[in-house]
């Protein structure tokens, strides 16, 4: 693992354009070499965009792998590069929504879905704004230590272990003025989720946004990072959500999914499709991701 870190260190010393090109190559290779993730991505796209042709699904999935390859090759930038270099690669749009809320002394939840430029954008933002964020412990000890070191590189983040739960988040938000960076759009199982639609599909979704906002009186401000053709990233902040929470957890969670879906439709190639977003199904529904040998072969193109 230390060898991988050394490679990433040397990669970040390259010109940014070369890092992008190398990432694109890695993404292309991963598309062909990781059939399991390719299958998951294809199922997700087929479910969310059933009106598309097979050719359209394949083209978008290949582009998504390219975006993911760039993300992977940029980790050296996040961990080792000069902070000023990172800042130059990220621009803000409508950041006044966040600045105004913080200046007014409001508690803030940044709704921050999984787009492929999320790491670069947050490593820039954390230079300007303290953040509260959740952290999932890595299975590999060396990777866990490196990820934690990277997260703390500006000494401006408060990390909460995912196993610590809702109470730890509320406690930290109440004693800190830092916004809570919230990434809720993954499948965490049925136990702590509700089923609301995402692309018209009943999807196990954590209702934490509504509950945390209610318990802390926090304002919800979405933030979406999108990558431009030159590799730079625009982090766009959206207006504070009005009448949220509404008192209806299901309606609030559906509102969150509807917002994320609308942003995904704007940049579908940059949303994270390689996760089993629809793994947890309502009682009686079959597994979306069951793969046969024939399906795996026909998927490879």
Secondary structure, DSSP 8 states (H G I E B T S, - for coil): -HHHHHHHHHHTTS-HHHHHHHHHHHHHHHHHH-HHHHHHHHHHHHHH-TTS-HHHHHHHHHHHHHHHHHHHHTHHHHHHS-HHHHHHTEEEESTHHHHHHHHTT--EEEE---BTTHHHHHHHHHHHS-EEEEE---SSHHHHHHHHHHHTTTS-EEEEEGGGHHHHHHHHHHH--SEEEE---S---STTEEEEEETTEEEEEE-HHHHHHHHHT-EEEEEEEEE-TTS-EEEEE----SS-S-S-HHHHHHHHHHHHHHHHHHSGGGB--SS-TT-S--TT---TT---HHHHHHH--
